[in-house]
């Protein structure tokens, strides 16, 4: 029997679910048919690929090795299909992009407007997720590009530095237009803070800064939304810590320089090494670099 692509997809489904019945439901075929197809595959390759003796179906040692290459083969085939449909004149195309959450507040809007204004035929799929999930999705070919921070990265991830992101303490509107005087980090104990929740990379960055200077500020609110923080700070005496680019886009927020300053971070465009780069992905990369320069963000 000749090996067919459906056999690889069937094997991957069973390995993922650890169960023939659930895999068959996902594949919309009967369980006996799925079992028969897997047995045909095992006869073709001449080795048992799945251990069916326990409560959960698991790959054998040979099956685990085979699955590694099966996943790669299907991923490369999907990339080949996208390459066939890629239109170099950008009259159509599709781009899968992910960002860590703080960039949603100040970067994704201008980038989308720029891409849609120049190339309305390109559809854009945007996801917001943590950096580790972005890198895993790039490696599994579920994304084309990611915007996050520079390394260290998972093996197989390539990065291109975009700009340097700086952060400041931020309060609500000031009674006068004069810039706030610098504030010592040790004076933060006089403030109540509203900060991003702990699953944000930005919060980890802020906490590390506090730890380094042995400061334990009063954290009154934790939120998983930049918009929530900007609303809270504008309407209460609380302060927060945000990227300066977010503050610049909100005239009712006032940055307060900290001494010493919060460490800057390098923002990077991520992709999978040696992955096929569609015309849409290449164009988006150029647009991002142009936008960063036009908005005057600090060079990386």
Secondary structure by P-SEA (a helix, b strand, c coil): ccccaaaaaaaaaaaaaccaaaaaaaacccaaaaaaaaaaaaaaaccccccccccbbbbcaaaaaaaaaaaaaaaaaaaaaaaaacccccccbbbbbbbccccccccaaaaaaaaaaccccbbbbbbbbcaaaaaaaaaaccccbbbbbbccccccbbbbbcbbbbbbbbbcccccccccccccccccccbbbbbcccccaaaaaaaaaaaaaccccccccccccaaaaaaaaacccbbbbbcaaaaaacccbbbbbcccccbbbbbbbbbcccccccaaaaaaaaaaaaaaaaaccccc
